[in-house]
Amino acid sequence: MAVSKRSRTTIYRPELGEVVKDRAHKGVEGVYMDTMSGRVYLRPRGGGLEWTTSPGDIERIGEKPELIRVCTTNRPRRARALLAS
């Protein structure tokens, strides 16, 4: 019996704020936000609704990654409303 060899593909892990290409969505570019529950979260460059894709469907763009500043620390809205009182 022949044993098939599986090729191992390395999944690319971008930096927070890095612009990557999403092959699953026709090669659209998005800003990497996070990976949670096995899904990668991307958003449009200029802001907007995030979408999810598989980690194996993203790829680096060019040799040097383009990084966009992403604010990660955000207080809940409820906390701001309580501070205003």
SEFIZA-3560 file (N, C-alpha, C; in Angstrom, 3 decimals):
REM SEFIZA-3560
<numar><xx>0.841</xx><yy>-1.178</yy><zz>0.000</zz><atom>N</atom></numar>
<numar><xx>0.000</xx><yy>0.000</yy><zz>0.000</zz><atom>CA</atom></numar>
<numar><xx>0.890</xx><yy>1.247</yy><zz>0.000</zz><atom>C</atom></numar>
<numar><xx>0.559</xx><yy>2.161</yy><zz>-0.884</zz><atom>N</atom></numar>
<numar><xx>1.326</xx><yy>3.404</yy><zz>-0.998</zz><atom>CA</atom></numar>
<numar><xx>0.883</xx><yy>4.394</yy><zz>0.072</zz><atom>C</atom></numar>
<numar><xx>1.839</xx><yy>5.039</yy><zz>0.655</zz><atom>N</atom></numar>
<numar><xx>1.554</xx><yy>6.057</yy><zz>1.667</zz><atom>CA</atom></numar>
<numar><xx>1.713</xx><yy>7.414</yy><zz>1.013</zz><atom>C</atom></numar>
<numar><xx>0.671</xx><yy>8.208</yy><zz>1.070</zz><atom>N</atom></numar>
<numar><xx>0.756</xx><yy>9.545</yy><zz>0.471</zz><atom>CA</atom></numar>
<numar><xx>1.393</xx><yy>10.513</yy><zz>1.452</zz><atom>C</atom></numar>
<numar><xx>2.237</xx><yy>11.333</yy><zz>0.920</zz><atom>N</atom></numar>
<numar><xx>2.875</xx><yy>12.353</yy><zz>1.748</zz><atom>CA</atom></numar>
<numar><xx>2.064</xx><yy>13.634</yy><zz>1.647</zz><atom>C</atom></numar>
<numar><xx>1.752</xx><yy>14.191</yy><zz>2.761</zz><atom>N</atom></numar>
<numar><xx>1.026</xx><yy>15.463</yy><zz>2.790</zz><atom>CA</atom></numar>
<numar><xx>2.036</xx><yy>16.599</yy><zz>2.837</zz><atom>C</atom></numar>
<numar><xx>1.810</xx><yy>17.562</yy><zz>1.995</zz><atom>N</atom></numar>
<numar><xx>2.683</xx><yy>18.731</yy><zz>2.052</zz><atom>CA</atom></numar>
<numar><xx>2.187</xx><yy>19.644</yy><zz>3.165</zz><atom>C</atom></numar>
<numar><xx>3.096</xx><yy>20.094</yy><zz>3.946</zz><atom>N</atom></numar>
<numar><xx>2.734</xx><yy>20.986</yy><zz>5.051</zz><atom>CA</atom></numar>
<numar><xx>2.837</xx><yy>22.421</yy><zz>4.580</zz><atom>C</atom></numar>
<numar><xx>1.759</xx><yy>23.121</yy><zz>4.709</zz><atom>N</atom></numar>
<numar><xx>1.741</xx><yy>24.525</yy><zz>4.323</zz><atom>CA</atom></numar>
<numar><xx>1.895</xx><yy>25.364</yy><zz>5.580</zz><atom>C</atom></numar>
<numar><xx>2.783</xx><yy>26.314</yy><zz>5.530</zz><atom>N</atom></numar>
<numar><xx>2.962</xx><yy>27.214</yy><zz>6.667</zz><atom>CA</atom></numar>
<numar><xx>1.907</xx><yy>28.301</yy><zz>6.596</zz><atom>C</atom></numar>
<numar><xx>1.172</xx><yy>28.455</yy><zz>7.677</zz><atom>N</atom></numar>
<numar><xx>0.141</xx><yy>29.503</yy><zz>7.741</zz><atom>CA</atom></numar>
<numar><xx>0.818</xx><yy>30.802</yy><zz>8.150</zz><atom>C</atom></numar>
<numar><xx>0.578</xx><yy>31.838</yy><zz>7.361</zz><atom>N</atom></numar>
<numar><xx>1.179</xx><yy>33.141</yy><zz>7.618</zz><atom>CA</atom></numar>
<numar><xx>0.502</xx><yy>33.813</yy><zz>8.807</zz><atom>C</atom></numar>
<numar><xx>1.297</xx><yy>34.307</yy><zz>9.739</zz><atom>N</atom></numar>
<numar><xx>0.773</xx><yy>35.007</yy><zz>10.921</zz><atom>CA</atom></numar>
<numar><xx>1.193</xx><yy>36.472</yy><zz>10.858</zz><atom>C</atom></numar>
<numar><xx>0.274</xx><yy>37.337</yy><zz>10.454</zz><atom>N</atom></numar>
<numar><xx>0.631</xx><yy>38.759</yy><zz>10.321</zz><atom>CA</atom></numar>
<numar><xx>0.700</xx><yy>39.476</yy><zz>11.668</zz><atom>C</atom></numar>
<numar><xx>1.262</xx><yy>40.672</yy><zz>11.630</zz><atom>N</atom></numar>
<numar><xx>1.287</xx><yy>41.546</yy><zz>12.802</zz><atom>CA</atom></numar>
<numar><xx>-0.028</xx><yy>42.309</yy><zz>12.883</zz><atom>C</atom></numar>
<numar><xx>-0.378</xx><yy>42.764</yy><zz>14.068</zz><atom>N</atom></numar>
<numar><xx>-1.565</xx><yy>43.593</yy><zz>14.251</zz><atom>CA</atom></numar>
<numar><xx>-1.433</xx><yy>44.840</yy><zz>13.388</zz><atom>C</atom></numar>
<numar><xx>-2.427</xx><yy>45.120</yy><zz>12.569</zz><atom>N</atom></numar>
<numar><xx>-2.415</xx><yy>46.298</yy><zz>11.715</zz><atom>CA</atom></numar>
<numar><xx>-1.776</xx><yy>46.079</yy><zz>10.356</zz><atom>C</atom></numar>
<numar><xx>-1.303</xx><yy>44.876</yy><zz>10.090</zz><atom>N</atom></numar>
<numar><xx>-0.654</xx><yy>44.598</yy><zz>8.799</zz><atom>CA</atom></numar>
<numar><xx>-1.696</xx><yy>44.411</yy><zz>7.703</zz><atom>C</atom></numar>
<numar><xx>-1.419</xx><yy>44.991</yy><zz>6.545</zz><atom>N</atom></numar>
<numar><xx>-2.311</xx><yy>44.831</yy><zz>5.388</zz><atom>CA</atom></numar>
<numar><xx>-1.957</xx><yy>43.508</yy><zz>4.713</zz><atom>C</atom></numar>
<numar><xx>-2.969</xx><yy>42.642</yy><zz>4.565</zz><atom>N</atom></numar>
<numar><xx>-2.777</xx><yy>41.331</yy><zz>3.957</zz><atom>CA</atom></numar>
<numar><xx>-3.795</xx><yy>41.121</yy><zz>2.844</zz><atom>C</atom></numar>
<numar><xx>-3.549</xx><yy>40.107</yy><zz>2.024</zz><atom>N</atom></numar>
<numar><xx>-4.476</xx><yy>39.757</yy><zz>0.946</zz><atom>CA</atom></numar>
<numar><xx>-5.314</xx><yy>38.559</yy><zz>1.389</zz><atom>C</atom></numar>
<numar><xx>-6.625</xx><yy>38.623</yy><zz>1.166</zz><atom>N</atom></numar>
<numar><xx>-7.542</xx><yy>37.544</yy><zz>1.511</zz><atom>CA</atom></numar>
<numar><xx>-7.919</xx><yy>36.799</yy><zz>0.231</zz><atom>C</atom></numar>
<numar><xx>-7.296</xx><yy>35.657</yy><zz>-0.009</zz><atom>N</atom></numar>
<numar><xx>-7.549</xx><yy>34.887</yy><zz>-1.229</zz><atom>CA</atom></numar>
<numar><xx>-8.968</xx><yy>34.329</yy><zz>-1.290</zz><atom>C</atom></numar>
<numar><xx>-9.591</xx><yy>34.085</yy><zz>-0.146</zz><atom>N</atom></numar>
<numar><xx>-10.949</xx><yy>33.530</yy><zz>-0.120</zz><atom>CA</atom></numar>
<numar><xx>-11.991</xx><yy>34.541</yy><zz>-0.580</zz><atom>C</atom></numar>
<numar><xx>-11.670</xx><yy>35.820</yy><zz>-0.523</zz><atom>N</atom></numar>
<numar><xx>-12.594</xx><yy>36.883</yy><zz>-0.928</zz><atom>CA</atom></numar>
<numar><xx>-12.042</xx><yy>37.639</yy><zz>-2.129</zz><atom>C</atom></numar>
<numar><xx>-11.696</xx><yy>36.907</yy><zz>-3.171</zz><atom>N</atom></numar>
<numar><xx>-11.240</xx><yy>37.455</yy><zz>-4.456</zz><atom>CA</atom></numar>
<numar><xx>-9.988</xx><yy>38.327</yy><zz>-4.346</zz><atom>C</atom></numar>
<numar><xx>-9.128</xx><yy>38.038</yy><zz>-3.375</zz><atom>N</atom></numar>
<numar><xx>-7.868</xx><yy>38.759</yy><zz>-3.261</zz><atom>CA</atom></numar>
<numar><xx>-7.981</xx><yy>40.154</yy><zz>-2.685</zz><atom>C</atom></numar>
<numar><xx>-9.103</xx><yy>40.460</yy><zz>-2.038</zz><atom>N</atom></numar>
<numar><xx>-9.277</xx><yy>41.786</yy><zz>-1.450</zz><atom>CA</atom></numar>
<numar><xx>-8.255</xx><yy>41.980</yy><zz>-0.329</zz><atom>C</atom></numar>
<numar><xx>-7.788</xx><yy>43.206</yy><zz>-0.160</zz><atom>N</atom></numar>
<numar><xx>-6.828</xx><yy>43.520</yy><zz>0.890</zz><atom>CA</atom></numar>
<numar><xx>-7.560</xx><yy>43.994</yy><zz>2.131</zz><atom>C</atom></numar>
<numar><xx>-7.037</xx><yy>43.619</yy><zz>3.297</zz><atom>N</atom></numar>
<numar><xx>-7.634</xx><yy>44.017</yy><zz>4.559</zz><atom>CA</atom></numar>
<numar><xx>-6.577</xx><yy>44.176</yy><zz>5.629</zz><atom>C</atom></numar>
<numar><xx>-6.931</xx><yy>44.873</yy><zz>6.688</zz><atom>N</atom></numar>
<numar><xx>-6.032</xx><yy>45.105</yy><zz>7.818</zz><atom>CA</atom></numar>
<numar><xx>-6.277</xx><yy>44.007</yy><zz>8.849</zz><atom>C</atom></numar>
<numar><xx>-5.215</xx><yy>43.307</yy><zz>9.241</zz><atom>N</atom></numar>
<numar><xx>-5.323</xx><yy>42.229</yy><zz>10.219</zz><atom>CA</atom></numar>
<numar><xx>-5.637</xx><yy>42.808</yy><zz>11.591</zz><atom>C</atom></numar>
<numar><xx>-6.714</xx><yy>42.295</yy><zz>12.210</zz><atom>N</atom></numar>
<numar><xx>-7.121</xx><yy>42.769</yy><zz>13.524</zz><atom>CA</atom></numar>
<numar><xx>-6.857</xx><yy>41.746</yy><zz>14.628</zz><atom>C</atom></numar>
<numar><xx>-7.174</xx><yy>40.461</yy><zz>14.373</zz><atom>N</atom></numar>
<numar><xx>-7.022</xx><yy>39.440</yy><zz>15.414</zz><atom>CA</atom></numar>
<numar><xx>-7.330</xx><yy>38.071</yy><zz>14.828</zz><atom>C</atom></numar>
<numar><xx>-6.983</xx><yy>37.029</yy><zz>15.585</zz><atom>N</atom></numar>
<numar><xx>-7.391</xx><yy>35.668</yy><zz>15.271</zz><atom>CA</atom></numar>
<numar><xx>-8.087</xx><yy>35.130</yy><zz>16.509</zz><atom>C</atom></numar>
<numar><xx>-9.333</xx><yy>34.725</yy><zz>16.346</zz><atom>N</atom></numar>
<numar><xx>-10.103</xx><yy>34.178</yy><zz>17.462</zz><atom>CA</atom></numar>
<numar><xx>-10.913</xx><yy>32.984</yy><zz>16.970</zz><atom>C</atom></numar>
<numar><xx>-10.933</xx><yy>31.926</yy><zz>17.770</zz><atom>N</atom></numar>
<numar><xx>-11.702</xx><yy>30.715</yy><zz>17.471</zz><atom>CA</atom></numar>
<numar><xx>-11.395</xx><yy>30.170</yy><zz>16.082</zz><atom>C</atom></numar>
<numar><xx>-10.141</xx><yy>30.250</yy><zz>15.689</zz><atom>N</atom></numar>
<numar><xx>-9.725</xx><yy>29.704</yy><zz>14.408</zz><atom>CA</atom></numar>
<numar><xx>-10.100</xx><yy>30.530</yy><zz>13.191</zz><atom>C</atom></numar>
<numar><xx>-10.550</xx><yy>31.758</yy><zz>13.376</zz><atom>N</atom></numar>
<numar><xx>-10.910</xx><yy>32.652</yy><zz>12.272</zz><atom>CA</atom></numar>
<numar><xx>-10.065</xx><yy>33.915</yy><zz>12.363</zz><atom>C</atom></numar>
<numar><xx>-9.678</xx><yy>34.443</yy><zz>11.211</zz><atom>N</atom></numar>
<numar><xx>-8.907</xx><yy>35.684</yy><zz>11.122</zz><atom>CA</atom></numar>
<numar><xx>-9.890</xx><yy>36.828</yy><zz>10.883</zz><atom>C</atom></numar>
<numar><xx>-9.739</xx><yy>37.902</yy><zz>11.629</zz><atom>N</atom></numar>
<numar><xx>-10.591</xx><yy>39.085</yy><zz>11.487</zz><atom>CA</atom></numar>
<numar><xx>-9.820</xx><yy>40.171</yy><zz>10.748</zz><atom>C</atom></numar>
<numar><xx>-10.409</xx><yy>40.636</yy><zz>9.646</zz><atom>N</atom></numar>
<numar><xx>-9.829</xx><yy>41.698</yy><zz>8.832</zz><atom>CA</atom></numar>
<numar><xx>-10.840</xx><yy>42.828</yy><zz>8.709</zz><atom>C</atom></numar>
<numar><xx>-10.343</xx><yy>44.034</yy><zz>8.435</zz><atom>N</atom></numar>
<numar><xx>-11.239</xx><yy>45.163</yy><zz>8.171</zz><atom>CA</atom></numar>
<numar><xx>-10.686</xx><yy>45.950</yy><zz>6.992</zz><atom>C</atom></numar>
<numar><xx>-11.533</xx><yy>46.728</yy><zz>6.330</zz><atom>N</atom></numar>
<numar><xx>-11.042</xx><yy>47.552</yy><zz>5.213</zz><atom>CA</atom></numar>
<numar><xx>-9.993</xx><yy>48.558</yy><zz>5.687</zz><atom>C</atom></numar>
<numar><xx>-9.122</xx><yy>48.984</yy><zz>4.798</zz><atom>N</atom></numar>
<numar><xx>-8.057</xx><yy>49.945</yy><zz>5.133</zz><atom>CA</atom></numar>
<numar><xx>-8.581</xx><yy>51.214</yy><zz>5.785</zz><atom>C</atom></numar>
<numar><xx>-9.627</xx><yy>51.781</yy><zz>5.260</zz><atom>N</atom></numar>
<numar><xx>-10.141</xx><yy>53.044</yy><zz>5.771</zz><atom>CA</atom></numar>
<numar><xx>-11.126</xx><yy>52.892</yy><zz>6.916</zz><atom>C</atom></numar>
<numar><xx>-11.263</xx><yy>51.692</yy><zz>7.446</zz><atom>N</atom></numar>
<numar><xx>-12.227</xx><yy>51.435</yy><zz>8.510</zz><atom>CA</atom></numar>
<numar><xx>-13.498</xx><yy>50.850</yy><zz>7.931</zz><atom>C</atom></numar>
<numar><xx>-14.331</xx><yy>50.339</yy><zz>8.777</zz><atom>N</atom></numar>
<numar><xx>-15.571</xx><yy>49.730</yy><zz>8.327</zz><atom>CA</atom></numar>
<numar><xx>-15.798</xx><yy>48.390</yy><zz>8.991</zz><atom>C</atom></numar>
<numar><xx>-16.742</xx><yy>47.637</yy><zz>8.456</zz><atom>N</atom></numar>
<numar><xx>-17.105</xx><yy>46.356</yy><zz>9.042</zz><atom>CA</atom></numar>
<numar><xx>-16.018</xx><yy>45.303</yy><zz>8.834</zz><atom>C</atom></numar>
<numar><xx>-15.701</xx><yy>44.601</yy><zz>9.905</zz><atom>N</atom></numar>
<numar><xx>-14.746</xx><yy>43.511</yy><zz>9.809</zz><atom>CA</atom></numar>
<numar><xx>-15.401</xx><yy>42.308</yy><zz>9.136</zz><atom>C</atom></numar>
<numar><xx>-14.560</xx><yy>41.448</yy><zz>8.568</zz><atom>N</atom></numar>
<numar><xx>-15.042</xx><yy>40.178</yy><zz>8.051</zz><atom>CA</atom></numar>
<numar><xx>-14.059</xx><yy>39.106</yy><zz>8.511</zz><atom>C</atom></numar>
<numar><xx>-14.499</xx><yy>37.861</yy><zz>8.430</zz><atom>N</atom></numar>
<numar><xx>-13.645</xx><yy>36.761</yy><zz>8.854</zz><atom>CA</atom></numar>
<numar><xx>-13.241</xx><yy>35.911</yy><zz>7.659</zz><atom>C</atom></numar>
<numar><xx>-12.124</xx><yy>35.246</yy><zz>7.819</zz><atom>N</atom></numar>
<numar><xx>-11.631</xx><yy>34.318</yy><zz>6.809</zz><atom>CA</atom></numar>
<numar><xx>-10.792</xx><yy>33.264</yy><zz>7.509</zz><atom>C</atom></numar>
<numar><xx>-10.413</xx><yy>32.261</yy><zz>6.791</zz><atom>N</atom></numar>
<numar><xx>-9.588</xx><yy>31.188</yy><zz>7.328</zz><atom>CA</atom></numar>
<numar><xx>-8.135</xx><yy>31.639</yy><zz>7.381</zz><atom>C</atom></numar>
<numar><xx>-7.383</xx><yy>31.242</yy><zz>8.409</zz><atom>N</atom></numar>
<numar><xx>-5.967</xx><yy>31.632</yy><zz>8.481</zz><atom>CA</atom></numar>
<numar><xx>-5.160</xx><yy>31.180</yy><zz>7.272</zz><atom>C</atom></numar>
<numar><xx>-5.534</xx><yy>30.090</yy><zz>6.633</zz><atom>N</atom></numar>
<numar><xx>-4.813</xx><yy>29.609</yy><zz>5.471</zz><atom>CA</atom></numar>
<numar><xx>-5.079</xx><yy>30.397</yy><zz>4.209</zz><atom>C</atom></numar>
<numar><xx>-6.051</xx><yy>31.323</yy><zz>4.245</zz><atom>N</atom></numar>
<numar><xx>-6.420</xx><yy>32.104</yy><zz>3.066</zz><atom>CA</atom></numar>
<numar><xx>-5.811</xx><yy>33.490</yy><zz>3.020</zz><atom>C</atom></numar>
<numar><xx>-4.982</xx><yy>33.846</yy><zz>4.003</zz><atom>N</atom></numar>
<numar><xx>-4.366</xx><yy>35.174</yy><zz>3.958</zz><atom>CA</atom></numar>
<numar><xx>-2.908</xx><yy>35.034</yy><zz>3.545</zz><atom>C</atom></numar>
<numar><xx>-2.418</xx><yy>36.057</yy><zz>2.893</zz><atom>N</atom></numar>
<numar><xx>-1.012</xx><yy>36.053</yy><zz>2.487</zz><atom>CA</atom></numar>
<numar><xx>-0.427</xx><yy>37.449</yy><zz>2.600</zz><atom>C</atom></numar>
<numar><xx>0.863</xx><yy>37.473</yy><zz>2.759</zz><atom>N</atom></numar>
<numar><xx>1.617</xx><yy>38.727</yy><zz>2.867</zz><atom>CA</atom></numar>
<numar><xx>1.609</xx><yy>39.446</yy><zz>1.524</zz><atom>C</atom></numar>
<numar><xx>1.629</xx><yy>40.760</yy><zz>1.571</zz><atom>N</atom></numar>
<numar><xx>1.712</xx><yy>41.568</yy><zz>0.356</zz><atom>CA</atom></numar>
<numar><xx>3.104</xx><yy>42.171</yy><zz>0.303</zz><atom>C</atom></numar>
<numar><xx>3.873</xx><yy>41.819</yy><zz>-0.678</zz><atom>N</atom></numar>
<numar><xx>5.209</xx><yy>42.387</yy><zz>-0.862</zz><atom>CA</atom></numar>
<numar><xx>6.221</xx><yy>41.880</yy><zz>0.143</zz><atom>C</atom></numar>
<numar><xx>7.433</xx><yy>42.400</yy><zz>0.029</zz><atom>N</atom></numar>
<numar><xx>8.533</xx><yy>41.990</yy><zz>0.907</zz><atom>CA</atom></numar>
<numar><xx>8.441</xx><yy>42.626</yy><zz>2.287</zz><atom>C</atom></numar>
<numar><xx>8.150</xx><yy>43.929</yy><zz>2.304</zz><atom>N</atom></numar>
<numar><xx>8.066</xx><yy>44.654</yy><zz>3.566</zz><atom>CA</atom></numar>
<numar><xx>6.587</xx><yy>44.919</yy><zz>3.863</zz><atom>C</atom></numar>
<numar><xx>6.075</xx><yy>44.413</yy><zz>5.001</zz><atom>N</atom></numar>
<numar><xx>4.653</xx><yy>44.587</yy><zz>5.282</zz><atom>CA</atom></numar>
<numar><xx>4.274</xx><yy>46.044</yy><zz>5.544</zz><atom>C</atom></numar>
<numar><xx>3.101</xx><yy>46.414</yy><zz>5.060</zz><atom>N</atom></numar>
<numar><xx>2.552</xx><yy>47.748</yy><zz>5.338</zz><atom>CA</atom></numar>
<numar><xx>1.754</xx><yy>47.640</yy><zz>6.620</zz><atom>C</atom></numar>
<numar><xx>2.061</xx><yy>48.496</yy><zz>7.582</zz><atom>N</atom></numar>
<numar><xx>1.358</xx><yy>48.479</yy><zz>8.866</zz><atom>CA</atom></numar>
<numar><xx>0.498</xx><yy>49.725</yy><zz>8.997</zz><atom>C</atom></numar>
<numar><xx>-0.708</xx><yy>49.528</yy><zz>9.492</zz><atom>N</atom></numar>
<numar><xx>-1.627</xx><yy>50.628</yy><zz>9.759</zz><atom>CA</atom></numar>
<numar><xx>-1.883</xx><yy>50.642</yy><zz>11.256</zz><atom>C</atom></numar>
<numar><xx>-1.788</xx><yy>51.809</yy><zz>11.848</zz><atom>N</atom></numar>
<numar><xx>-1.977</xx><yy>51.928</yy><zz>13.296</zz><atom>CA</atom></numar>
<numar><xx>-3.383</xx><yy>51.498</yy><zz>13.683</zz><atom>C</atom></numar>
<numar><xx>-3.453</xx><yy>50.606</yy><zz>14.658</zz><atom>N</atom></numar>
<numar><xx>-4.728</xx><yy>50.083</yy><zz>15.143</zz><atom>CA</atom></numar>
<numar><xx>-4.788</xx><yy>50.334</yy><zz>16.641</zz><atom>C</atom></numar>
<numar><xx>-5.815</xx><yy>51.004</yy><zz>17.091</zz><atom>N</atom></numar>
<numar><xx>-6.006</xx><yy>51.260</yy><zz>18.511</zz><atom>CA</atom></numar>
<numar><xx>-6.654</xx><yy>50.034</yy><zz>19.142</zz><atom>C</atom></numar>
<numar><xx>-5.991</xx><yy>49.423</yy><zz>20.109</zz><atom>N</atom></numar>
<numar><xx>-6.526</xx><yy>48.207</yy><zz>20.709</zz><atom>CA</atom></numar>
<numar><xx>-7.146</xx><yy>48.434</yy><zz>22.074</zz><atom>C</atom></numar>
<numar><xx>-6.742</xx><yy>49.488</yy><zz>22.767</zz><atom>N</atom></numar>
<numar><xx>-7.307</xx><yy>49.723</yy><zz>24.089</zz><atom>CA</atom></numar>
<numar><xx>-8.491</xx><yy>50.669</yy><zz>23.962</zz><atom>C</atom></numar>
<numar><xx>-9.632</xx><yy>50.192</yy><zz>24.340</zz><atom>N</atom></numar>
<numar><xx>-10.850</xx><yy>50.980</yy><zz>24.225</zz><atom>CA</atom></numar>
<numar><xx>-11.719</xx><yy>50.678</yy><zz>25.426</zz><atom>C</atom></numar>
<numar><xx>-12.111</xx><yy>51.707</yy><zz>26.134</zz><atom>N</atom></numar>
<numar><xx>-12.965</xx><yy>51.499</yy><zz>27.296</zz><atom>CA</atom></numar>
<numar><xx>-14.396</xx><yy>51.270</yy><zz>26.829</zz><atom>C</atom></numar>
<numar><xx>-15.127</xx><yy>50.445</yy><zz>27.537</zz><atom>N</atom></numar>
<numar><xx>-16.528</xx><yy>50.206</yy><zz>27.163</zz><atom>CA</atom></numar>
<numar><xx>-17.340</xx><yy>51.495</yy><zz>27.212</zz><atom>C</atom></numar>
<numar><xx>-18.347</xx><yy>51.605</yy><zz>26.377</zz><atom>N</atom></numar>
<numar><xx>-19.187</xx><yy>52.807</yy><zz>26.335</zz><atom>CA</atom></numar>
<numar><xx>-19.885</xx><yy>53.049</yy><zz>27.665</zz><atom>C</atom></numar>
<numar><xx>-20.266</xx><yy>51.982</yy><zz>28.309</zz><atom>N</atom></numar>
<numar><xx>-20.954</xx><yy>52.119</yy><zz>29.595</zz><atom>CA</atom></numar>
<numar><xx>-20.061</xx><yy>52.827</yy><zz>30.608</zz><atom>C</atom></numar>
<numar><xx>-18.786</xx><yy>52.508</yy><zz>30.609</zz><atom>N</atom></numar>
<numar><xx>-17.864</xx><yy>53.137</yy><zz>31.539</zz><atom>CA</atom></numar>
<numar><xx>-17.783</xx><yy>54.646</yy><zz>31.273</zz><atom>C</atom></numar>
<numar><xx>-17.794</xx><yy>55.051</yy><zz>30.011</zz><atom>N</atom></numar>
<numar><xx>-17.752</xx><yy>56.486</yy><zz>29.709</zz><atom>CA</atom></numar>
<numar><xx>-19.027</xx><yy>57.181</yy><zz>30.178</zz><atom>C</atom></numar>
<numar><xx>-20.160</xx><yy>56.520</yy><zz>30.029</zz><atom>N</atom></numar>
<numar><xx>-21.431</xx><yy>57.112</yy><zz>30.464</zz><atom>CA</atom></numar>
<numar><xx>-21.439</xx><yy>57.295</yy><zz>31.969</zz><atom>C</atom></numar>
<numar><xx>-20.863</xx><yy>56.343</yy><zz>32.702</zz><atom>N</atom></numar>
<numar><xx>-20.811</xx><yy>56.458</yy><zz>34.169</zz><atom>CA</atom></numar>
<numar><xx>-19.882</xx><yy>57.559</yy><zz>34.598</zz><atom>C</atom></numar>
<numar><xx>-18.782</xx><yy>57.772</yy><zz>33.863</zz><atom>N</atom></numar>
<numar><xx>-17.840</xx><yy>58.833</yy><zz>34.209</zz><atom>CA</atom></numar>
<numar><xx>-18.448</xx><yy>60.214</yy><zz>33.979</zz><atom>C</atom></numar>
<numar><xx>-19.334</xx><yy>60.316</yy><zz>32.997</zz><atom>N</atom></numar>
<numar><xx>-19.943</xx><yy>61.601</yy><zz>32.689</zz><atom>CA</atom></numar>
<numar><xx>-20.970</xx><yy>62.017</yy><zz>33.737</zz><atom>C</atom></numar>
<numar><xx>-21.472</xx><yy>61.077</yy><zz>34.504</zz><atom>N</atom></numar>
<numar><xx>-22.510</xx><yy>61.376</yy><zz>35.512</zz><atom>CA</atom></numar>
<numar><xx>-21.958</xx><yy>62.113</yy><zz>36.690</zz><atom>C</atom></numar>
//
